[in-house]
Amino acid sequence: MANKDLPLTAEIVGGVVTITVGVSALCQIIRDSVRGGYFWTEPNITDEYAAARGVLAELTCAECGSTRLDIVIAEAAKAAVEGGADGISVPEPDWA
């Protein structure tokens, strides 16, 4: 499988959380997420790399103080804590 076709994965590699998605796989995510939403038809991706750069720019845009990627990770962290993930403990507040 070519790198551009790799599916979305997240793993820990050498102490680093790595999120990977191939450019073509990302374009399929674009098609799947747009179809049936605000736009009624599937978008035509005319340049996969330009489309991927556009999504990356949105993920990392810090104009509002937090990037979309920060927000996604924060939501996943909150879900992990609420779900009782191993390795995380939340002490009772002093006022409880």
N, C-alpha and C positions, 0 to 999 in steps of 0.2 A: 504494500500500500504506500502510495506517495505521501509525503508529509502534508501536502495541501488537502488530503482527503481524511486526515486523522480526525476521529470524533472528539467531542468535548470530553476532557478528562481533568480530574483534579487529584493530585497526589503529593506526598511529601518525599522529596528527593534531596538527600544530603542536608537536611535541616531547613530546607526551603519549600514552602507550599508553592506548587507549580500548577497553574491552570493552563491547559493547552487545548487549542482547537485549530484544525487545519483551515486554510482560507476557503476551500470549497465547502467544507462542512459548515463553516460560519455562514456562507451564502445560503445554504439550505435552511439554516436557522432563520435567516432574514426572510426567506420565502415563506416558511411555515408560520412565522410570527405575524407577518403582515397580512397574509391571505385571510380574508373573512373579518378582519378588524376594521380599522378606519378606512382602509382601501379595500375595495370589493374584489379585486383580482390580484393574482400573484404578480409580484414585480418582476420585470426582466432585468437580470443582472448582466450588464454589458461589459463590465470590467471587474472581475472578482477581487483583485488586489486593491482597486480604488474603493470598492464597497467595504472591504475589510478595514481599510484605513479610516473610512468614515465612522464605522462602528467603534473602532479603537479610540478615535478622537472623542466620541461621546462618552466612552467608558472612563476616560482619563481627564476630561475637562474639569478644571477646578475653579471655574468662575464663581460658583456659589459657595465655595469653601470646602465642600466635600465632593469627591468624584462619585460617579455612579458606581464605580467599582468599590469604593469605600462603603457605600450604602449597601451593596449586595453582600459584602463580607460581614458588615455589622449585623445585617438581618440574619445571616446564617449563624453567626456567633450567638445571637439572642436565642434563636431556635435551638441551638445546641445546649445552651444553659437551661432553657425551659424544658428541654427533653431529657435532662439528667445525664448529659454526656459524661463518659469517663474522663477523669483528669481535671474536672472543674467542680469546685465546691463554692457555694455562696453562703457566707455566714449569716446568721440571724442578725437583724439590726439591733442596736443597743436598746431601742425603745420598744421592742417587741415583748 
